[in-house]
Amino acid sequence: DNKNRYATMKIHQMLLLPTAAHGFVRSVAFQKSSSVILNIGKDMDLSGNDWSPEDGKMKATDVGDYFPEDYEADVEYTDGMMGSQTGMNRNTGPALPGMENLGADAIMMGGIEMSEDIPEGMEFIPASVPDGEIRFQAAANGKTSSYELVIKPMCMTFEDFFAAFALSTSHPSLSVTPATGRMDRRGGEETVLQVNCDPRGQSGELTGDLVINLPEDGSKLSYKVVVTSF
């Protein structure tokens, strides 16, 4: 019986031995692969290098001094601030129609373009009954439209004239050229004026009162202007 038991145990050991050995090999292989993974970067130098620029030369963090030696900055701490209150006194909205592109030699008075040749303080007050009425059409988004006003001389002598639209009753899209000139005496050549309208997107009836002052004669001419803008 003892021999049989011994033989049986040997057989069991022989059967179990490959399995144990196989498991041992797998365990060793696993440990070996784990060791390889953990050793990655172990020998890498992560301390940087000791390079630095030569003394006396500009370094990467330096800002060059381009100002003269005696330069003194005159800057207040508020300079450059662009807060929400800084633009309260500025006109940043769109310009009114007819006022976007004023010439350098024009003076704005009540939205009407006035020539510098007109004497300071001269008023253009329309007559209660106009001498005539001018009507023409203009494209709201098109180019400036003009009407040719022909005036026959009515004075006994040559007269200087000054023409402009009344400030309080005229649309700013209206203008007249020339604004100043010399009118011939009665029986002479006619004076031709161009009445202009630049609606700049405005539609409807654009009205104004054109006044032509003849200060030497003490008289004036007054015309009602109605432009249909479409």
Buried (B, 14 or more C-beta within 10 A) or exposed (E): EEEEEEEEEEEEEEEEEEEEEEEEEEEEEEEEEEEEEEEEEEEEEEEEEEEEEEEEEEEEEEEEEEEEEEEEEEEEEEEEEEEEEEEEEEEEEEEEBBBEEEEEEBEEEEBBBBBEEBEEEEEBBBEEEBEEEBEBEBEBEEEBBBBEBEBEBBBEEEBEBBBBBBBEBBBBBBBBBBBBBEBBEEEEEEBEBEBBBBBBEBEEEBBBBBBBBBEEBEEBBBBBBEBBBE
